[in-house]
Amino acid sequence: MEEKECAFCGEIIKAKAVVCRFCQIDLASGQSLAQAQPPQSPETVNARSGIEDGVNLGCGMFIVLPLLILGAVILLFWILAFFSAF
């Protein structure tokens, strides 16, 4: 691998490098990439719901959750009855 010294900061970089990875200067033009490109602001995303909105579970929670609990209780009694028979 061929290497060369950066003309601006003196660090060893690859010979095919276009920009110095240490000082971020374009080796052809001599301009700093930090000055050439202004920092981009992050995009804001408008979420449909959040903590301040609360959680919208709907009425399905009042149907499914009791059925799950009832199923677990029936399964528990069935297991207890099955093993107590032996």
PDB file of N, CA, C and O in Angstrom:
ATOM      1  N   MET A   1       0.849  -1.164   0.000  1.00  0.00           N
ATOM      2  CA  MET A   1       0.000   0.000   0.000  1.00  0.00           C
ATOM      3  C   MET A   1       0.904   1.239   0.000  1.00  0.00           C
ATOM      4  O   MET A   1       1.786   1.393   0.845  1.00  0.00           O
ATOM      5  N   GLU A   2       0.654   2.099  -0.963  1.00  0.00           N
ATOM      6  CA  GLU A   2       1.462   3.307  -1.070  1.00  0.00           C
ATOM      7  C   GLU A   2       0.886   4.397  -0.172  1.00  0.00           C
ATOM      8  O   GLU A   2      -0.329   4.562  -0.066  1.00  0.00           O
ATOM      9  N   GLU A   3       1.776   5.124   0.460  1.00  0.00           N
ATOM     10  CA  GLU A   3       1.360   6.189   1.366  1.00  0.00           C
ATOM     11  C   GLU A   3       2.110   7.463   1.038  1.00  0.00           C
ATOM     12  O   GLU A   3       3.175   7.439   0.420  1.00  0.00           O
ATOM     13  N   LYS A   4       1.537   8.567   1.460  1.00  0.00           N
ATOM     14  CA  LYS A   4       2.199   9.865   1.300  1.00  0.00           C
ATOM     15  C   LYS A   4       1.888  10.714   2.515  1.00  0.00           C
ATOM     16  O   LYS A   4       1.056  10.352   3.347  1.00  0.00           O
ATOM     17  N   GLU A   5       2.557  11.830   2.608  1.00  0.00           N
ATOM     18  CA  GLU A   5       2.357  12.739   3.731  1.00  0.00           C
ATOM     19  C   GLU A   5       1.413  13.851   3.301  1.00  0.00           C
ATOM     20  O   GLU A   5       1.551  14.407   2.211  1.00  0.00           O
ATOM     21  N   CYS A   6       0.449  14.174   4.165  1.00  0.00           N
ATOM     22  CA  CYS A   6      -0.484  15.268   3.887  1.00  0.00           C
ATOM     23  C   CYS A   6       0.301  16.582   3.886  1.00  0.00           C
ATOM     24  O   CYS A   6       1.084  16.843   4.799  1.00  0.00           O
ATOM     25  N   ALA A   7       0.089  17.401   2.862  1.00  0.00           N
ATOM     26  CA  ALA A   7       0.805  18.674   2.734  1.00  0.00           C
ATOM     27  C   ALA A   7       0.332  19.704   3.752  1.00  0.00           C
ATOM     28  O   ALA A   7       1.003  20.714   3.965  1.00  0.00           O
ATOM     29  N   PHE A   8      -0.825  19.461   4.388  1.00  0.00           N
ATOM     30  CA  PHE A   8      -1.393  20.455   5.287  1.00  0.00           C
ATOM     31  C   PHE A   8      -1.164  20.138   6.767  1.00  0.00           C
ATOM     32  O   PHE A   8      -0.887  21.032   7.566  1.00  0.00           O
ATOM     33  N   CYS A   9      -1.286  18.834   7.127  1.00  0.00           N
ATOM     34  CA  CYS A   9      -1.126  18.495   8.541  1.00  0.00           C
ATOM     35  C   CYS A   9       0.076  17.589   8.799  1.00  0.00           C
ATOM     36  O   CYS A   9       0.488  17.433   9.949  1.00  0.00           O
ATOM     37  N   GLY A  10       0.641  16.997   7.765  1.00  0.00           N
ATOM     38  CA  GLY A  10       1.839  16.184   7.920  1.00  0.00           C
ATOM     39  C   GLY A  10       1.585  14.740   8.303  1.00  0.00           C
ATOM     40  O   GLY A  10       2.543  13.993   8.501  1.00  0.00           O
ATOM     41  N   GLU A  11       0.336  14.316   8.415  1.00  0.00           N
ATOM     42  CA  GLU A  11       0.023  12.927   8.765  1.00  0.00           C
ATOM     43  C   GLU A  11       0.192  12.027   7.536  1.00  0.00           C
ATOM     44  O   GLU A  11       0.080  12.484   6.399  1.00  0.00           O
ATOM     45  N   ILE A  12       0.458  10.761   7.782  1.00  0.00           N
ATOM     46  CA  ILE A  12       0.619   9.792   6.707  1.00  0.00           C
ATOM     47  C   ILE A  12      -0.768   9.326   6.256  1.00  0.00           C
ATOM     48  O   ILE A  12      -1.569   8.853   7.062  1.00  0.00           O
ATOM     49  N   ILE A  13      -1.040   9.469   4.947  1.00  0.00           N
ATOM     50  CA  ILE A  13      -2.322   9.061   4.374  1.00  0.00           C
ATOM     51  C   ILE A  13      -2.066   8.204   3.145  1.00  0.00           C
ATOM     52  O   ILE A  13      -0.929   8.115   2.682  1.00  0.00           O
ATOM     53  N   LYS A  14      -3.096   7.576   2.612  1.00  0.00           N
ATOM     54  CA  LYS A  14      -2.951   6.754   1.409  1.00  0.00           C
ATOM     55  C   LYS A  14      -2.630   7.644   0.213  1.00  0.00           C
ATOM     56  O   LYS A  14      -3.055   8.798   0.145  1.00  0.00           O
ATOM     57  N   ALA A  15      -1.874   7.087  -0.722  1.00  0.00           N
ATOM     58  CA  ALA A  15      -1.446   7.867  -1.882  1.00  0.00           C
ATOM     59  C   ALA A  15      -2.625   8.266  -2.761  1.00  0.00           C
ATOM     60  O   ALA A  15      -2.568   9.306  -3.418  1.00  0.00           O
ATOM     61  N   LYS A  16      -3.686   7.472  -2.791  1.00  0.00           N
ATOM     62  CA  LYS A  16      -4.855   7.771  -3.625  1.00  0.00           C
ATOM     63  C   LYS A  16      -5.877   8.649  -2.910  1.00  0.00           C
ATOM     64  O   LYS A  16      -6.948   8.908  -3.458  1.00  0.00           O
ATOM     65  N   ALA A  17      -5.573   9.109  -1.711  1.00  0.00           N
ATOM     66  CA  ALA A  17      -6.532   9.893  -0.933  1.00  0.00           C
ATOM     67  C   ALA A  17      -6.850  11.210  -1.628  1.00  0.00           C
ATOM     68  O   ALA A  17      -5.966  11.873  -2.170  1.00  0.00           O
ATOM     69  N   VAL A  18      -8.127  11.576  -1.600  1.00  0.00           N
ATOM     70  CA  VAL A  18      -8.579  12.845  -2.161  1.00  0.00           C
ATOM     71  C   VAL A  18      -8.728  13.873  -1.050  1.00  0.00           C
ATOM     72  O   VAL A  18      -8.504  15.066  -1.253  1.00  0.00           O
ATOM     73  N   VAL A  19      -9.121  13.376   0.159  1.00  0.00           N
ATOM     74  CA  VAL A  19      -9.304  14.222   1.333  1.00  0.00           C
ATOM     75  C   VAL A  19      -8.491  13.615   2.469  1.00  0.00           C
ATOM     76  O   VAL A  19      -8.500  12.399   2.659  1.00  0.00           O
ATOM     77  N   CYS A  20      -7.797  14.445   3.216  1.00  0.00           N
ATOM     78  CA  CYS A  20      -7.040  13.961   4.373  1.00  0.00           C
ATOM     79  C   CYS A  20      -8.020  13.579   5.466  1.00  0.00           C
ATOM     80  O   CYS A  20      -8.883  14.378   5.828  1.00  0.00           O
ATOM     81  N   ARG A  21      -7.899  12.365   6.000  1.00  0.00           N
ATOM     82  CA  ARG A  21      -8.832  11.911   7.032  1.00  0.00           C
ATOM     83  C   ARG A  21      -8.549  12.541   8.387  1.00  0.00           C
ATOM     84  O   ARG A  21      -9.371  12.439   9.297  1.00  0.00           O
ATOM     85  N   PHE A  22      -7.417  13.181   8.532  1.00  0.00           N
ATOM     86  CA  PHE A  22      -7.062  13.799   9.804  1.00  0.00           C
ATOM     87  C   PHE A  22      -7.493  15.265   9.870  1.00  0.00           C
ATOM     88  O   PHE A  22      -8.121  15.682  10.843  1.00  0.00           O
ATOM     89  N   CYS A  23      -7.165  16.040   8.852  1.00  0.00           N
ATOM     90  CA  CYS A  23      -7.487  17.469   8.882  1.00  0.00           C
ATOM     91  C   CYS A  23      -8.702  17.829   8.024  1.00  0.00           C
ATOM     92  O   CYS A  23      -9.124  18.985   8.021  1.00  0.00           O
ATOM     93  N   GLN A  24      -9.269  16.870   7.301  1.00  0.00           N
ATOM     94  CA  GLN A  24     -10.471  17.061   6.480  1.00  0.00           C
ATOM     95  C   GLN A  24     -10.299  18.161   5.438  1.00  0.00           C
ATOM     96  O   GLN A  24     -11.216  18.949   5.203  1.00  0.00           O
ATOM     97  N   ILE A  25      -9.121  18.212   4.811  1.00  0.00           N
ATOM     98  CA  ILE A  25      -8.869  19.199   3.769  1.00  0.00           C
ATOM     99  C   ILE A  25      -8.790  18.489   2.430  1.00  0.00           C
ATOM    100  O   ILE A  25      -8.131  17.458   2.296  1.00  0.00           O
ATOM    101  N   ASP A  26      -9.479  19.060   1.428  1.00  0.00           N
ATOM    102  CA  ASP A  26      -9.425  18.527   0.066  1.00  0.00           C
ATOM    103  C   ASP A  26      -8.015  18.767  -0.461  1.00  0.00           C
ATOM    104  O   ASP A  26      -7.562  19.910  -0.534  1.00  0.00           O
ATOM    105  N   LEU A  27      -7.326  17.700  -0.824  1.00  0.00           N
ATOM    106  CA  LEU A  27      -5.928  17.816  -1.225  1.00  0.00           C
ATOM    107  C   LEU A  27      -5.766  18.516  -2.564  1.00  0.00           C
ATOM    108  O   LEU A  27      -4.711  19.096  -2.820  1.00  0.00           O
ATOM    109  N   ALA A  28      -6.780  18.481  -3.432  1.00  0.00           N
ATOM    110  CA  ALA A  28      -6.685  19.130  -4.730  1.00  0.00           C
ATOM    111  C   ALA A  28      -6.894  20.636  -4.629  1.00  0.00           C
ATOM    112  O   ALA A  28      -6.146  21.405  -5.234  1.00  0.00           O
ATOM    113  N   SER A  29      -7.897  21.064  -3.874  1.00  0.00           N
ATOM    114  CA  SER A  29      -8.210  22.488  -3.814  1.00  0.00           C
ATOM    115  C   SER A  29      -7.644  23.183  -2.577  1.00  0.00           C
ATOM    116  O   SER A  29      -7.467  24.401  -2.583  1.00  0.00           O
ATOM    117  N   GLY A  30      -7.358  22.427  -1.521  1.00  0.00           N
ATOM    118  CA  GLY A  30      -6.826  23.014  -0.300  1.00  0.00           C
ATOM    119  C   GLY A  30      -7.900  23.585   0.613  1.00  0.00           C
ATOM    120  O   GLY A  30      -7.578  24.226   1.614  1.00  0.00           O
ATOM    121  N   GLN A  31      -9.176  23.365   0.285  1.00  0.00           N
ATOM    122  CA  GLN A  31     -10.261  23.879   1.108  1.00  0.00           C
ATOM    123  C   GLN A  31     -10.677  22.830   2.137  1.00  0.00           C
ATOM    124  O   GLN A  31     -10.666  21.628   1.874  1.00  0.00           O
ATOM    125  N   SER A  32     -11.035  23.318   3.288  1.00  0.00           N
ATOM    126  CA  SER A  32     -11.506  22.434   4.350  1.00  0.00           C
ATOM    127  C   SER A  32     -12.926  21.992   4.040  1.00  0.00           C
ATOM    128  O   SER A  32     -13.755  22.804   3.631  1.00  0.00           O
ATOM    129  N   LEU A  33     -13.208  20.720   4.228  1.00  0.00           N
ATOM    130  CA  LEU A  33     -14.562  20.221   3.996  1.00  0.00           C
ATOM    131  C   LEU A  33     -15.522  20.726   5.046  1.00  0.00           C
ATOM    132  O   LEU A  33     -16.716  20.848   4.771  1.00  0.00           O
ATOM    133  N   ALA A  34     -15.046  21.021   6.236  1.00  0.00           N
ATOM    134  CA  ALA A  34     -15.908  21.539   7.292  1.00  0.00           C
ATOM    135  C   ALA A  34     -16.444  22.915   6.911  1.00  0.00           C
ATOM    136  O   ALA A  34     -17.572  23.249   7.271  1.00  0.00           O
ATOM    137  N   GLN A  35     -15.666  23.721   6.192  1.00  0.00           N
ATOM    138  CA  GLN A  35     -16.111  25.043   5.766  1.00  0.00           C
ATOM    139  C   GLN A  35     -16.928  24.971   4.485  1.00  0.00           C
ATOM    140  O   GLN A  35     -17.815  25.797   4.270  1.00  0.00           O
ATOM    141  N   ALA A  36     -16.641  23.997   3.634  1.00  0.00           N
ATOM    142  CA  ALA A  36     -17.325  23.900   2.353  1.00  0.00           C
ATOM    143  C   ALA A  36     -18.774  23.462   2.511  1.00  0.00           C
ATOM    144  O   ALA A  36     -19.635  23.930   1.766  1.00  0.00           O
ATOM    145  N   GLN A  37     -19.066  22.580   3.456  1.00  0.00           N
ATOM    146  CA  GLN A  37     -20.412  22.082   3.643  1.00  0.00           C
ATOM    147  C   GLN A  37     -20.951  22.549   5.000  1.00  0.00           C
ATOM    148  O   GLN A  37     -20.411  22.179   6.042  1.00  0.00           O
ATOM    149  N   PRO A  38     -22.007  23.354   4.988  1.00  0.00           N
ATOM    150  CA  PRO A  38     -22.581  23.781   6.277  1.00  0.00           C
ATOM    151  C   PRO A  38     -23.221  22.581   6.969  1.00  0.00           C
ATOM    152  O   PRO A  38     -23.722  21.673   6.306  1.00  0.00           O
ATOM    153  N   PRO A  39     -23.204  22.576   8.275  1.00  0.00           N
ATOM    154  CA  PRO A  39     -23.813  21.452   8.989  1.00  0.00           C
ATOM    155  C   PRO A  39     -25.307  21.380   8.705  1.00  0.00           C
ATOM    156  O   PRO A  39     -26.000  22.397   8.684  1.00  0.00           O
ATOM    157  N   GLN A  40     -25.785  20.169   8.488  1.00  0.00           N
ATOM    158  CA  GLN A  40     -27.193  19.978   8.184  1.00  0.00           C
ATOM    159  C   GLN A  40     -27.973  19.774   9.478  1.00  0.00           C
ATOM    160  O   GLN A  40     -27.545  19.047  10.374  1.00  0.00           O
ATOM    161  N   SER A  41     -29.110  20.423   9.553  1.00  0.00           N
ATOM    162  CA  SER A  41     -29.943  20.241  10.734  1.00  0.00           C
ATOM    163  C   SER A  41     -30.739  18.949  10.577  1.00  0.00           C
ATOM    164  O   SER A  41     -31.164  18.615   9.471  1.00  0.00           O
ATOM    165  N   PRO A  42     -30.942  18.231  11.659  1.00  0.00           N
ATOM    166  CA  PRO A  42     -31.700  16.979  11.557  1.00  0.00           C
ATOM    167  C   PRO A  42     -33.153  17.264  11.204  1.00  0.00           C
ATOM    168  O   PRO A  42     -33.711  18.297  11.574  1.00  0.00           O
ATOM    169  N   GLU A  43     -33.747  16.332  10.484  1.00  0.00           N
ATOM    170  CA  GLU A  43     -35.145  16.474  10.104  1.00  0.00           C
ATOM    171  C   GLU A  43     -36.037  16.263  11.326  1.00  0.00           C
ATOM    172  O   GLU A  43     -35.773  15.404  12.167  1.00  0.00           O
ATOM    173  N   THR A  44     -37.079  17.053  11.402  1.00  0.00           N
ATOM    174  CA  THR A  44     -38.033  16.847  12.485  1.00  0.00           C
ATOM    175  C   THR A  44     -39.146  15.938  11.976  1.00  0.00           C
ATOM    176  O   THR A  44     -39.612  16.073  10.845  1.00  0.00           O
ATOM    177  N   VAL A  45     -39.549  15.035  12.813  1.00  0.00           N
ATOM    178  CA  VAL A  45     -40.598  14.090  12.455  1.00  0.00           C
ATOM    179  C   VAL A  45     -41.788  14.345  13.356  1.00  0.00           C
ATOM    180  O   VAL A  45     -41.652  14.392  14.579  1.00  0.00           O
ATOM    181  N   ASN A  46     -42.940  14.509  12.761  1.00  0.00           N
ATOM    182  CA  ASN A  46     -44.162  14.712  13.526  1.00  0.00           C
ATOM    183  C   ASN A  46     -44.802  13.349  13.760  1.00  0.00           C
ATOM    184  O   ASN A  46     -45.379  12.756  12.848  1.00  0.00           O
ATOM    185  N   ALA A  47     -44.695  12.863  14.982  1.00  0.00           N
ATOM    186  CA  ALA A  47     -45.250  11.554  15.322  1.00  0.00           C
ATOM    187  C   ALA A  47     -46.745  11.687  15.568  1.00  0.00           C
ATOM    188  O   ALA A  47     -47.230  12.736  15.992  1.00  0.00           O
ATOM    189  N   ARG A  48     -47.471  10.598  15.294  1.00  0.00           N
ATOM    190  CA  ARG A  48     -48.920  10.612  15.492  1.00  0.00           C
ATOM    191  C   ARG A  48     -49.281  10.532  16.962  1.00  0.00           C
ATOM    192  O   ARG A  48     -50.277  11.123  17.379  1.00  0.00           O
ATOM    193  N   SER A  49     -48.511   9.826  17.747  1.00  0.00           N
ATOM    194  CA  SER A  49     -48.809   9.739  19.170  1.00  0.00           C
ATOM    195  C   SER A  49     -47.501   9.791  19.949  1.00  0.00           C
ATOM    196  O   SER A  49     -46.429   9.502  19.418  1.00  0.00           O
ATOM    197  N   GLY A  50     -47.612  10.150  21.165  1.00  0.00           N
ATOM    198  CA  GLY A  50     -46.435  10.235  22.019  1.00  0.00           C
ATOM    199  C   GLY A  50     -46.850  10.119  23.461  1.00  0.00           C
ATOM    200  O   GLY A  50     -48.002   9.809  23.767  1.00  0.00           O
ATOM    201  N   ILE A  51     -45.909  10.368  24.348  1.00  0.00           N
ATOM    202  CA  ILE A  51     -46.184  10.256  25.775  1.00  0.00           C
ATOM    203  C   ILE A  51     -47.258  11.264  26.187  1.00  0.00           C
ATOM    204  O   ILE A  51     -48.132  10.957  26.997  1.00  0.00           O
ATOM    205  N   GLU A  52     -47.182  12.465  25.621  1.00  0.00           N
ATOM    206  CA  GLU A  52     -48.138  13.487  26.026  1.00  0.00           C
ATOM    207  C   GLU A  52     -49.554  13.174  25.537  1.00  0.00           C
ATOM    208  O   GLU A  52     -50.522  13.677  26.107  1.00  0.00           O
ATOM    209  N   ASP A  53     -49.692  12.354  24.492  1.00  0.00           N
ATOM    210  CA  ASP A  53     -51.007  11.984  23.975  1.00  0.00           C
ATOM    211  C   ASP A  53     -51.657  10.872  24.789  1.00  0.00           C
ATOM    212  O   ASP A  53     -52.880  10.731  24.781  1.00  0.00           O
ATOM    213  N   GLY A  54     -50.857  10.091  25.482  1.00  0.00           N
ATOM    214  CA  GLY A  54     -51.370   8.895  26.139  1.00  0.00           C
ATOM    215  C   GLY A  54     -51.361   7.748  25.137  1.00  0.00           C
ATOM    216  O   GLY A  54     -51.034   7.943  23.967  1.00  0.00           O
ATOM    217  N   VAL A  55     -51.709   6.589  25.583  1.00  0.00           N
ATOM    218  CA  VAL A  55     -51.705   5.426  24.714  1.00  0.00           C
ATOM    219  C   VAL A  55     -53.146   5.085  24.366  1.00  0.00           C
ATOM    220  O   VAL A  55     -53.988   4.934  25.251  1.00  0.00           O
ATOM    221  N   ASN A  56     -53.421   4.967  23.089  1.00  0.00           N
ATOM    222  CA  ASN A  56     -54.766   4.661  22.631  1.00  0.00           C
ATOM    223  C   ASN A  56     -54.844   3.172  22.336  1.00  0.00           C
ATOM    224  O   ASN A  56     -54.452   2.728  21.257  1.00  0.00           O
ATOM    225  N   LEU A  57     -55.348   2.402  23.288  1.00  0.00           N
ATOM    226  CA  LEU A  57     -55.434   0.955  23.111  1.00  0.00           C
ATOM    227  C   LEU A  57     -56.768   0.526  22.538  1.00  0.00           C
ATOM    228  O   LEU A  57     -56.864  -0.568  21.980  1.00  0.00           O
ATOM    229  N   GLY A  58     -57.788   1.335  22.652  1.00  0.00           N
ATOM    230  CA  GLY A  58     -59.100   0.973  22.151  1.00  0.00           C
ATOM    231  C   GLY A  58     -59.798  -0.001  23.089  1.00  0.00           C
ATOM    232  O   GLY A  58     -59.275  -0.342  24.150  1.00  0.00           O
ATOM    233  N   CYS A  59     -60.994  -0.447  22.682  1.00  0.00           N
ATOM    234  CA  CYS A  59     -61.765  -1.338  23.540  1.00  0.00           C
ATOM    235  C   CYS A  59     -61.295  -2.786  23.415  1.00  0.00           C
ATOM    236  O   CYS A  59     -61.734  -3.634  24.192  1.00  0.00           O
ATOM    237  N   GLY A  60     -60.427  -3.090  22.471  1.00  0.00           N
ATOM    238  CA  GLY A  60     -59.927  -4.451  22.313  1.00  0.00           C
ATOM    239  C   GLY A  60     -59.183  -4.938  23.540  1.00  0.00           C
ATOM    240  O   GLY A  60     -59.154  -6.135  23.825  1.00  0.00           O
ATOM    241  N   MET A  61     -58.577  -4.003  24.267  1.00  0.00           N
ATOM    242  CA  MET A  61     -57.857  -4.361  25.479  1.00  0.00           C
ATOM    243  C   MET A  61     -58.807  -4.960  26.509  1.00  0.00           C
ATOM    244  O   MET A  61     -58.418  -5.859  27.255  1.00  0.00           O
ATOM    245  N   PHE A  62     -60.052  -4.472  26.563  1.00  0.00           N
ATOM    246  CA  PHE A  62     -61.010  -4.940  27.556  1.00  0.00           C
ATOM    247  C   PHE A  62     -61.638  -6.269  27.173  1.00  0.00           C
ATOM    248  O   PHE A  62     -62.336  -6.881  27.981  1.00  0.00           O
ATOM    249  N   ILE A  63     -61.399  -6.721  25.952  1.00  0.00           N
ATOM    250  CA  ILE A  63     -61.896  -8.022  25.511  1.00  0.00           C
ATOM    251  C   ILE A  63     -60.787  -9.063  25.565  1.00  0.00           C
ATOM    252  O   ILE A  63     -60.981 -10.156  26.097  1.00  0.00           O
ATOM    253  N   VAL A  64     -59.639  -8.729  25.023  1.00  0.00           N
ATOM    254  CA  VAL A  64     -58.550  -9.695  24.892  1.00  0.00           C
ATOM    255  C   VAL A  64     -57.894 -10.001  26.228  1.00  0.00           C
ATOM    256  O   VAL A  64     -57.631 -11.164  26.533  1.00  0.00           O
ATOM    257  N   LEU A  65     -57.627  -8.988  27.022  1.00  0.00           N
ATOM    258  CA  LEU A  65     -56.919  -9.205  28.286  1.00  0.00           C
ATOM    259  C   LEU A  65     -57.694 -10.106  29.248  1.00  0.00           C
ATOM    260  O   LEU A  65     -57.095 -11.027  29.804  1.00  0.00           O
ATOM    261  N   PRO A  66     -58.992  -9.891  29.474  1.00  0.00           N
ATOM    262  CA  PRO A  66     -59.716 -10.829  30.348  1.00  0.00           C
ATOM    263  C   PRO A  66     -59.766 -12.249  29.792  1.00  0.00           C
ATOM    264  O   PRO A  66     -59.725 -13.216  30.553  1.00  0.00           O
ATOM    265  N   LEU A  67     -59.855 -12.377  28.473  1.00  0.00           N
ATOM    266  CA  LEU A  67     -59.860 -13.717  27.883  1.00  0.00           C
ATOM    267  C   LEU A  67     -58.527 -14.423  28.106  1.00  0.00           C
ATOM    268  O   LEU A  67     -58.495 -15.625  28.371  1.00  0.00           O
ATOM    269  N   LEU A  68     -57.443 -13.689  28.002  1.00  0.00           N
ATOM    270  CA  LEU A  68     -56.126 -14.277  28.270  1.00  0.00           C
ATOM    271  C   LEU A  68     -55.998 -14.704  29.727  1.00  0.00           C
ATOM    272  O   LEU A  68     -55.469 -15.778  30.016  1.00  0.00           O
ATOM    273  N   ILE A  69     -56.474 -13.882  30.632  1.00  0.00           N
ATOM    274  CA  ILE A  69     -56.406 -14.219  32.059  1.00  0.00           C
ATOM    275  C   ILE A  69     -57.298 -15.423  32.365  1.00  0.00           C
ATOM    276  O   ILE A  69     -56.900 -16.325  33.103  1.00  0.00           O
ATOM    277  N   LEU A  70     -58.496 -15.431  31.799  1.00  0.00           N
ATOM    278  CA  LEU A  70     -59.409 -16.560  31.994  1.00  0.00           C
ATOM    279  C   LEU A  70     -58.807 -17.849  31.433  1.00  0.00           C
ATOM    280  O   LEU A  70     -58.903 -18.903  32.062  1.00  0.00           O
ATOM    281  N   GLY A  71     -58.198 -17.770  30.275  1.00  0.00           N
ATOM    282  CA  GLY A  71     -57.546 -18.939  29.684  1.00  0.00           C
ATOM    283  C   GLY A  71     -56.413 -19.447  30.549  1.00  0.00           C
ATOM    284  O   GLY A  71     -56.245 -20.657  30.698  1.00  0.00           O
ATOM    285  N   ALA A  72     -55.631 -18.543  31.124  1.00  0.00           N
ATOM    286  CA  ALA A  72     -54.517 -18.949  31.984  1.00  0.00           C
ATOM    287  C   ALA A  72     -55.033 -19.627  33.249  1.00  0.00           C
ATOM    288  O   ALA A  72     -54.441 -20.604  33.709  1.00  0.00           O
ATOM    289  N   VAL A  73     -56.134 -19.119  33.818  1.00  0.00           N
ATOM    290  CA  VAL A  73     -56.698 -19.715  35.034  1.00  0.00           C
ATOM    291  C   VAL A  73     -57.262 -21.099  34.731  1.00  0.00           C
ATOM    292  O   VAL A  73     -57.057 -22.033  35.505  1.00  0.00           O
ATOM    293  N   ILE A  74     -57.970 -21.237  33.614  1.00  0.00           N
ATOM    294  CA  ILE A  74     -58.519 -22.551  33.229  1.00  0.00           C
ATOM    295  C   ILE A  74     -57.392 -23.543  32.985  1.00  0.00           C
ATOM    296  O   ILE A  74     -57.481 -24.695  33.409  1.00  0.00           O
ATOM    297  N   LEU A  75     -56.346 -23.119  32.316  1.00  0.00           N
ATOM    298  CA  LEU A  75     -55.198 -23.994  32.067  1.00  0.00           C
ATOM    299  C   LEU A  75     -54.536 -24.408  33.378  1.00  0.00           C
ATOM    300  O   LEU A  75     -54.128 -25.560  33.525  1.00  0.00           O
ATOM    301  N   LEU A  76     -54.427 -23.493  34.321  1.00  0.00           N
ATOM    302  CA  LEU A  76     -53.826 -23.805  35.615  1.00  0.00           C
ATOM    303  C   LEU A  76     -54.660 -24.851  36.355  1.00  0.00           C
ATOM    304  O   LEU A  76     -54.113 -25.816  36.890  1.00  0.00           O
ATOM    305  N   PHE A  77     -55.987 -24.663  36.388  1.00  0.00           N
ATOM    306  CA  PHE A  77     -56.846 -25.643  37.048  1.00  0.00           C
ATOM    307  C   PHE A  77     -56.814 -26.997  36.350  1.00  0.00           C
ATOM    308  O   PHE A  77     -56.852 -28.033  37.014  1.00  0.00           O
ATOM    309  N   TRP A  78     -56.745 -27.004  35.033  1.00  0.00           N
ATOM    310  CA  TRP A  78     -56.676 -28.263  34.284  1.00  0.00           C
ATOM    311  C   TRP A  78     -55.384 -29.014  34.607  1.00  0.00           C
ATOM    312  O   TRP A  78     -55.400 -30.229  34.806  1.00  0.00           O
ATOM    313  N   ILE A  79     -54.266 -28.287  34.659  1.00  0.00           N
ATOM    314  CA  ILE A  79     -52.975 -28.919  35.005  1.00  0.00           C
ATOM    315  C   ILE A  79     -53.012 -29.465  36.418  1.00  0.00           C
ATOM    316  O   ILE A  79     -52.551 -30.581  36.658  1.00  0.00           O
ATOM    317  N   LEU A  80     -53.554 -28.699  37.360  1.00  0.00           N
ATOM    318  CA  LEU A  80     -53.643 -29.162  38.750  1.00  0.00           C
ATOM    319  C   LEU A  80     -54.537 -30.395  38.848  1.00  0.00           C
ATOM    320  O   LEU A  80     -54.203 -31.333  39.571  1.00  0.00           O
ATOM    321  N   ALA A  81     -55.658 -30.414  38.140  1.00  0.00           N
ATOM    322  CA  ALA A  81     -56.564 -31.576  38.181  1.00  0.00           C
ATOM    323  C   ALA A  81     -55.913 -32.798  37.529  1.00  0.00           C
ATOM    324  O   ALA A  81     -56.087 -33.924  37.995  1.00  0.00           O
ATOM    325  N   PHE A  82     -55.169 -32.570  36.460  1.00  0.00           N
ATOM    326  CA  PHE A  82     -54.521 -33.688  35.758  1.00  0.00           C
ATOM    327  C   PHE A  82     -53.468 -34.344  36.626  1.00  0.00           C
ATOM    328  O   PHE A  82     -53.404 -35.571  36.705  1.00  0.00           O
ATOM    329  N   PHE A  83     -52.635 -33.536  37.284  1.00  0.00           N
ATOM    330  CA  PHE A  83     -51.554 -34.104  38.095  1.00  0.00           C
ATOM    331  C   PHE A  83     -52.030 -34.603  39.456  1.00  0.00           C
ATOM    332  O   PHE A  83     -51.364 -35.438  40.068  1.00  0.00           O
ATOM    333  N   SER A  84     -53.160 -34.112  39.936  1.00  0.00           N
ATOM    334  CA  SER A  84     -53.664 -34.612  41.213  1.00  0.00           C
ATOM    335  C   SER A  84     -54.359 -35.975  41.043  1.00  0.00           C
ATOM    336  O   SER A  84     -54.594 -36.683  42.022  1.00  0.00           O
ATOM    337  N   ALA A  85     -54.682 -36.333  39.796  1.00  0.00           N
ATOM    338  CA  ALA A  85     -55.333 -37.636  39.544  1.00  0.00           C
ATOM    339  C   ALA A  85     -54.340 -38.779  39.705  1.00  0.00           C
ATOM    340  O   ALA A  85     -54.750 -39.923  39.900  1.00  0.00           O
ATOM    341  N   PHE A  86     -53.075 -38.501  39.628  1.00  0.00           N
ATOM    342  CA  PHE A  86     -52.067 -39.573  39.713  1.00  0.00           C
ATOM    343  C   PHE A  86     -51.632 -39.784  41.123  1.00  0.00           C
ATOM    344  O   PHE A  86     -50.791 -40.643  41.388  1.00  0.00           O
TER     345      PHE A  86
END
